Amino acid sequence: MSDTAAARDFGDSFGGGAARIAGQVGLLLGWSPDRFWQATPEELRAVLGAAGSGGAGGDGSGAIDRATISAMMERDRHG
């Protein structure tokens, strides 16, 4: 479907854009609509960043390395 056809199907409104994004997130991440609407923008950004080239690891590969896990464990040890 072209971008123009998608815009016609969902409209150019906030709701239309949100419906498009919810559908894409469902396909990419397997999230239900409820999970999408419960997620904060920051959670969605973090998950998509980890799945893409930005990655969660320090090297940008998307993989979490041992140093990253150790740092997370140290930060969360007392909290």
N, C-alpha and C positions, 0 to 999 in steps of 0.2 A: 504494500500500500504506500502510495506516495505521501509526502508530508502534507500536501494540499488535501488529499483525500482524508488523511487522519484528522486534520483540522476541521474538515466538514463533519466527520463522524462524531467528534468529541466537542466541537466548538472551540472558540478561542478564549473561553472563560477560564477562571481559576479551576473550576470543577473539571472542565475538559482536560486541562493540562495535568491535573492531579490524577485523573483516571488513566491517562496515557502512561504516566510515570508508575502508577500502581501496577498496571499491566506488565510493564517492562521489568519491574522489580520482581513480580511474580514469576515471570519467565526466567530471569537471570539467577535469582536467589532461591526460588521455590517458596517465597513468602506468601501467606494467605493475605487477603485484603485486610483482615483485622490486625495482623502483625505489621503490615505497612503503616496503617493509621495509628498504631500505638508507638511506633518508632519516632524518635526525635530526628530532626534534620542532621544533627551531629552523629547519631548512631548510623543513619543511612550513609552518610559521608564516610565514616570509619569502615563500614563493611565493604562499600564499593571501592574504597581506597586500597583495602587489603586484597581485594579480589583483582584489582588492576595493577598497573605498573608502579603505582606509588608504593604499594606494599606496606606491610606492618614492620618488616625488618629494617634495620639500619642501612642496608645496602640497596634498597629500592627493588629487590627481587620479588617481593610479595611474601617471601617466607619469613617466619619468625625464627630467629636464631637463638642460640642458648644465651647469649649476652642480653638480648632483649627480654627473654623469660626471666633471667636472674634479676634484672633491674626491676621488672614488674613485681616479682616476689618480694624484693627488698622494700619497695615503696609500700606494698600492701601488708607487710608483716605486722605492723602495729595499727592498722586501721581498717 
